[in-house]
Amino acid sequence: MAEPHVVIVGGGFGGLYAARALAGRSVRVTLLDRRNHHLFQPLLYQVATAALNASDIAAPLRSVLRRARNVTVLLAEVQAVDLAARRLTLDRGEMGYDALILAAGAGHSYFGHDDWEAFAPSLKTLEDALEIRRRVLLAYEYAEREGDGAEQRALLTFVVVGGGPTGVELAGALGEISRQTIARDFRVIDPTKARIVLVESGARILSTFPESLSLRARQALERIGVEVVTGKAVTKVTADAVWLGADQIRTRTVLWAAGVAGSPLARSLGLPLDRAGRVVVDADLSIPAHPEVFVVGDMSLSRDPAGAPHPGLAPVAMQQGQRAAANVLRRLQGEPTRPFRYRDRGTIATIGRAKAVALVGGVKLSGLIAWLTWVFVHIVYLIGFRSRVLVLFEWAWAYVTWQRGARLITRPWRGRD
Ligand SMILES: Cc1cc2nc3c(=O)[nH]c(=O)nc-3n(C[C@H](O)[C@H](O)[C@H](O)COP(=O)(O)OP(=O)(O)OC[C@H]3O[C@@H](n4cnc5c(N)ncnc54)[C@H](O)[C@@H]3O)c2cc1C
C-alpha cells in the first residue's frame, strides 16, 4: 500500500519543524513554498539596517532537508485549498493530500489602507529588508545633496509605525546608525541630527512585556535619540508625510511594523477567521470537521488552557509544527491526537547595540545581560544553519566592538546584494 501523502504548505518555522519531525517516518511528505529558502525572520532587521547580508539569514530549503529522504521540496505557490476534495490549487496544477499542515505565516495589516504600503514598506521578506535598507541609505545620500532646508529635514526624518518588538528593533537600529555608524561620514549633513520617531497607538511600547521593561526600553531608545510617541494612531501616510490626527510629520522614510494579517490562503478555507484573518484552530491544532488538516504558526489562532492566545513568535510556530506532525502520525496510527501545549522559554526585544529587554522564566532582564541572552537564544535556534553560527558570532562580536556596521553600510553601493 502506498504511504500516506502529507503536504506541508510553507517552509517557515512552522512548516520546517513539521517537515523535520516527519523525516524518516512512514509517510511521503511534500513541502511547498513559494520561495526556495527558509528565512530567519528575527534577524531581518539586521539586513534592513545593513548589519548583515541577505544570504546570512536565508538557507535553501532543499539543503536544510537534504537528508530527509521522504521529504520532497517543491517551489510552488498554493492559491486555494479544497477541503472537501482534499486538493490544493497551485500556481501551476493541483495536488492531492491525505493530511495537510498549513504554515503559510502572516503579513502586515494596514488597517484597511492598503494604499499606504507603497509609502511605508513593512518587514517580512528579504526583498522588504533590502528595500528598507535602500530607502534608509538613499535618504542620507539625497539629504547630503539637497539644497532646500525643509526637504532636507524631511529626508533626515525616519518614522517607524508600531511599537512591538520589530518596531522597537528597527527604531533602535536606525538611531544607532545615525548616532554612531555613519555619524562622521558626511560633509554637509550631520547624521546625528536625524530625527527618528517611533509611533505606537497603544499606551506603551512592547505592550506584551511587563510595564517596567516597556519603560526601560523607552528610556534606552530615548538615550540613542529616538523620539517615542505613544497613544497616537497614524491616520494618513503619503509620499512625504505621516499624519497623527491633526499633527503632521514631514518625512521621506516611513517603515511599517504594525498590525498582523493572516495569510490570504486562510480565506480559501471558508472557515471562521479571527479579526486578523487567522484560522481559529482546535486544541490539537486541527480545524473543525477536518481532523486531517492542521494549521500552525502565524497563520493560526490557538489559545492556552486559560484562553489566552499564543503569541506570533518563532518558538510557538516551531513547537506547533512539531505537534501537528506528531498528531498527523498519531491519526494515521489510529491513536487520539494530543493538544498543543506551549513551552514558553521567554521573550526578548533588542534595542540597538548590546541592549535588550527580556522576560525569561518570569525573570525580567534588561541591558547587556538581556542582549547576551538574546544572542545565546539565536545561536541555539540557528544551529540548524551550521555556518550561520559563525555569521552570528562574527556579527555579535562586531556589534559589541563597533567595527562591522561602518563597513557594511556601504555595501549596497557596491552591488553586493
Ligand atoms: C521582522 C520580524 C522580526 C521578528 N522577530 C522575532 C523574534 O525576535 N523572535 C520571535 O520569536 N519571533 C520573531 N518574529 C516572528 C516570527 O518570525 C514568526 O512568528 C514566525 O516566522 C512564524 O512562523 P510561520 O512558519 O508561521 O510563518 P513564516 O516563518 O512566515 O513562514 C511562512 C512560509 O510560508 C510561505 N508561504 C506563504 N504563503 C504561501 C503560499 N500561498 N504558497 C506557498 N508558500 C507560502 C512563505 O514563503 C514562508 O516561507 C519576527 C517576525 C518579523 C517579520
The ligand as a Gaussian input file, in Angstrom:
#p B3LYP/6-31G(d) Opt

LIG

0 1
 C       10.927000      41.436000      11.279000
 C       10.481000      40.302000      12.172000
 C       11.145000      40.065000      13.351000
 C       10.755000      39.029000      14.176000
 N       11.449000      38.803000      15.327000
 C       11.130000      37.744000      16.092000
 C       11.899000      37.433000      17.247000
 O       12.869000      38.134000      17.583000
 N       11.545000      36.333000      17.967000
 C       10.492000      35.540000      17.611000
 O       10.243000      34.535000      18.273000
 N        9.735000      35.817000      16.544000
 C       10.025000      36.901000      15.769000
 N        9.267000      37.182000      14.663000
 C        8.059000      36.374000      14.395000
 C        8.414000      35.040000      13.742000
 O        9.322000      35.250000      12.684000
 C        7.128000      34.394000      13.260000
 O        6.281000      34.180000      14.364000
 C        7.409000      33.074000      12.569000
 O        8.174000      33.292000      11.407000
 C        6.110000      32.363000      12.189000
 O        6.421000      31.164000      11.518000
 P        5.435000      30.587000      10.418000
 O        6.007000      29.274000       9.998000
 O        4.048000      30.631000      10.915000
 O        5.493000      31.630000       9.220000
 P        6.740000      32.123000       8.355000
 O        8.018000      31.903000       9.072000
 O        6.377000      33.498000       7.938000
 O        6.739000      31.146000       7.090000
 C        5.709000      31.144000       6.162000
 C        6.228000      30.484000       4.897000
 O        5.127000      30.238000       4.029000
 C        5.470000      30.596000       2.710000
 N        4.203000      30.913000       2.045000
 C        3.337000      31.903000       2.368000
 N        2.256000      31.849000       1.568000
 C        2.456000      30.809000       0.727000
 C        1.669000      30.259000      -0.332000
 N        0.473000      30.755000      -0.660000
 N        2.173000      29.198000      -1.000000
 C        3.393000      28.680000      -0.670000
 N        4.158000      29.165000       0.330000
 C        3.687000      30.212000       1.024000
 C        6.408000      31.766000       2.882000
 O        7.239000      31.925000       1.734000
 C        7.195000      31.369000       4.123000
 O        8.355000      30.637000       3.808000
 C        9.646000      38.225000      13.816000
 C        8.962000      38.470000      12.625000
 C        9.380000      39.510000      11.801000
 C        8.636000      39.759000      10.496000

